[in-house]
């Protein structure tokens, strides 16, 4: 089963925005690290049920603007147009090759997998892979697969609050429900009596919700983004 992995928050000031969030909600954060090949850096807040919030910014615009990674392209476009806040989210898998094989068989277009890495504050290197499904006029959440554990070694740095749900607004709910089922191998969603209301699926650590509201919203214990 897929899990919610992390929320991507675009910002010109990752540390300041993370600290403001910490002051408001008492959800502590830590430095993430630098992605030298993308020209970006981040600060993180790890949550109890194996997911996190990422405030990501650009420190080398030239490198970022030349990246072929769809997430970095989306980040660069958002910040250059003055748009800050949640722009994307990742769903975690432990078998990315299964999705690659399935998408190839179904004729689903995608980019990747893209290798990722960053130097942690202790000097060690964290590695992962990212896979981006494509659909016309719709930005879809990407898949991520980690090499080893991305969680802090010190349990104190993991917050006691849990993630509850990720909600993303889409223009056509019925069409997007079908698309999500096909791409992410999801079952029948929990659906309301009225088709204009949100649809949802259970993830390994919370819920994924589609609604007609705009933007991406995350519900945590004691906080909303």
N, C-alpha and C positions, 0 to 999 in steps of 0.2 A: 504493500500500500504506500502511495505517495505521502509525504509529510510536508508541512509548511517549513521551509528552511530559513528564509530571511526576507525582510522588507528592505528595498533599496530607496534611500532618501537622498535626493540630489541637494547639495548645498555648497555654497561658497566658503562656508566656515564650519566644517565637520565638528571640531572640538567644541566651539561655542554653542552650536545647536544641540549637541549631545548633553552638554552641561546644563543648558536651560531645561531640557527634558528631565534630566535627573533632579534638578531643583523643584520642578513642578510635580513630579510623580514619584520621587524617591526610588527610581530605577537606575541603578548605578551603571556607569559605562567604563570602557577601557580603550586604550589605543589599539587599533587593529594592526596597521602596518602600511607599507608602501607597495604599490604594484608598478615596478619600474618599467615594465614593457608597455604599460597603458598610460603612464603619466598621472596616476591617481593615488589617493591615500584615503584611509577611512578610520572612523571610530565606531565602536560597537557596544551594544547592550545585549548580553546573553540572558535568555529567559529559562525558566525552570524546565519546560518540556521540550528541550532540544531544538531551539530556534533562536534567532536573534534579530535585532534591528541594526541596520547599517547606515551611517551617515557618510556619504562618499563625496569627495571633492577632487578637483583637478589641480595638480601642482606643476604640470608641464603641458601647456596647451598644445604645443607642436606635436608631441608624442601622442596625446589623446586624439587630436584631430586626424591623425594618420592611422588610427587603429581600425582593424577590420572586425573587431568584436562588436556585435550589435548592441550590447549593453553600454559599452563605452561610447559608441556613436550616439545612442539615445541620451546619455548623460551630457555629452558635449553639446548636443543640440538644445537640451533643456536649459543648461546654464547660460549658453550664449544668447538665448532668447529671454533670459531673466526669470525662468520658471524654476522654483525650488520647491522641495517637498517630495512625497512619495511618487515615484515614477514607474516602478516595476517590482516584481517579487519572484522568488525562486521556489520551486517545489523540489524536494529532495528524493532521489532514487538511489538504490544500492545496485541497480542493474541497468545502466544507461544503454548498454548494447542491446538489451531487449527492446527498448523504444526505437533505437536506430533500425533494427531489423523489422519491427512492426511498421514503422513509417515508410520504409522502403517498399514493403509489400503492399501497403495501402496507397502508395503514391503521394504521401504527405511531404510537402516541401519543408526543408529545414536548413539551418546553417550550423556548422560545427561537426563534431565537438571541438570546442576551443579549450586548450589547456590554460589553466590559471595558476598563479603562485604569488605569494607575498612573503616578505621577510617579517617574521614576528619580532616583538620587542626583545626577545631573548636571543635573537640571531638565527633561529632555526627557520626552515623554509616549509611553508604550508602549501599543499598542492591540491588541485581539484580540476574537474572538467565541467563545461557548460554546453548545453544543447538548446538551440533556439528554433522552435516550430514557427512556421510562417503562415499567415492568412491575410487576405486582401483587406486593407483598411482596418486592421485590428492588431494591436500589440498583445501578444500572448505571453503568459508567464513562461520562464525558461526552466529547464531541468538542470540540476546540479548533482554531481557525484563527487564525494570527498575521498581523498587518499589519506587514510588515517583519521584521527579525531581533530576537529576544529575547536573543540571546547577548551576553555582555560583549564590548566592543570590545577589551579587553586580554586577549590569549590566556593570560596568566599566571593569570587568574582562573578559567580552565576546568581542572578537574582531569584528571589523566592516567588515572584509573580510568574504566572503562566500566560501563554498565548491562548486565546479562545477562538477567534475567527478572522479570516481575511476576506474582505468584500471588495469586489471590483465592479465598476459600472460598465455596462455594455449597451450599445444602441438597439440591438435586437436580441432579446433574451432567448426566444425559442431557437433561433438559428445558432446562437453561441452555445447553448446547452448541447445541441447535437455535435457541434465542433469539439467541445471539451470532452464529450464522451468518446469521440473517435480518436482524438489526439492523445489524451492522457489515460485512455483505457479505463475510464470511470464507468460505474454502473448507473442505474436509474437514480436521478437526484430526488431529494425530498422536495416536493413541489406543492405550492399553495393551491387554493381553489381558484384564484384569479391568476391568469398568465402574466399579468404585469407585475406581480409581486416576486420577491427573490426566490431563487432556486438554490439548493445547497447540497454538498456532498461531505461525507465524513472523510477526514484525513487521519493520518496516524496520530496526530497531536492537536486536533481541532477541527474546524470546518472551513470549507471553501464555498463562498457565496457569490452568486451572480445577481446583480440588480440593475435597475434602470438609473440609479443614482450615478452621478459623475465621479470619476476619480477612484483611488484605491484607499480603503480604510481598514484599519486593524483594531480589533478589540482585544485588550489585555485585561488582566485582573487589576482593576483600579485605574485604568488609563485607556484613552482612545486616541488614535492618530488619524 
